[in-house]
Amino acid sequence: MAELLRAKFTQHPKLAEVLMGTGAARIHYSGLGSPYWLTSGSTGRNWTGRLLELIRAELLARRAGYESVGGFGAGDGDGARLHA
């Protein structure tokens, strides 16, 4: 799912700008789907929202001049480590 979201925001820069425009706000995804992927009162796990926050952090780091290892750059796929 993270790779799909990365592709979406790479292919649609205007959407990436909207996502980055949310700043550091917590994202609560409430679209259609299972409670695993969305916020549903106190029962949803909100994994889509969490992944959107991760993608946003990667986009902001990239804009700041950091190359993401495993995120938007080449690497091992975990998107967790950044270097300048």
C-alpha positions as CSV (number, residue, x, y, z in Angstrom):
1,M,0.0,0.0,0.0
2,A,2.9,2.4,0.8
3,E,4.3,1.9,-2.7
4,L,0.9,2.6,-4.3
5,L,0.6,5.8,-2.3
6,R,4.2,6.8,-3.3
7,A,3.4,6.2,-6.9
8,K,0.2,8.2,-6.6
9,F,1.9,11.3,-5.2
10,T,4.9,11.0,-7.5
11,Q,2.6,10.9,-10.6
12,H,0.3,13.7,-9.3
13,P,2.4,16.6,-8.0
14,K,-0.7,18.8,-7.2
15,L,-1.9,16.1,-4.9
16,A,1.5,15.9,-3.3
17,E,1.3,19.7,-2.6
18,V,-2.1,19.2,-1.0
19,L,-0.7,16.4,1.2
20,M,2.3,18.4,2.2
21,G,0.0,21.4,2.9
22,T,-1.4,19.4,5.8
23,G,1.8,20.2,7.7
24,A,2.3,18.0,10.8
25,A,-1.4,17.4,11.4
26,R,-2.6,13.9,12.2
27,I,-4.4,12.4,9.2
28,H,-7.6,10.4,10.0
29,Y,-8.7,8.5,6.9
30,S,-12.4,7.9,6.8
31,G,-13.0,6.6,3.2
32,L,-14.6,3.4,2.3
33,G,-12.9,0.2,3.4
34,S,-12.2,-2.0,6.3
35,P,-11.7,-0.8,9.9
36,Y,-8.0,-1.8,9.4
37,W,-7.4,0.9,6.8
38,L,-9.6,3.7,8.1
39,T,-10.7,5.6,11.3
40,S,-14.0,4.3,12.5
41,G,-14.7,5.9,15.9
42,S,-12.4,4.2,18.4
43,T,-12.3,0.9,16.6
44,G,-10.5,1.8,13.3
45,R,-6.7,1.3,13.0
46,N,-6.3,4.1,10.5
47,W,-3.4,2.5,8.6
48,T,-4.2,4.6,5.5
49,G,-3.9,7.8,7.5
50,R,-0.6,6.6,9.1
51,L,0.8,5.7,5.6
52,L,-0.3,9.1,4.3
53,E,1.6,10.7,7.2
54,L,4.7,8.6,6.3
55,I,4.5,9.6,2.6
56,R,4.0,13.3,3.6
57,A,7.2,13.1,5.7
58,E,9.1,11.6,2.8
59,L,7.9,14.3,0.4
60,L,8.8,17.0,2.9
61,A,12.3,15.5,3.5
62,R,12.8,15.3,-0.3
63,R,11.8,18.9,-0.7
64,A,14.3,19.9,2.0
65,G,17.1,18.2,0.1
66,Y,17.2,14.8,1.8
67,E,17.4,11.7,-0.3
68,S,15.1,9.0,1.1
69,V,16.6,5.6,1.3
70,G,13.8,3.1,0.6
71,G,11.1,5.8,0.2
72,F,11.1,7.9,-2.9
73,G,14.7,7.1,-3.6
74,A,16.3,3.8,-4.3
75,G,16.9,1.5,-1.4
76,D,15.6,-1.4,0.7
77,G,11.9,-0.4,0.8
78,D,11.4,0.6,4.4
79,G,11.5,4.4,3.9
80,A,12.8,4.9,7.4
81,R,16.3,6.2,6.9
82,L,17.2,9.6,5.4
83,H,20.5,11.1,4.5
84,A,21.7,14.4,3.1
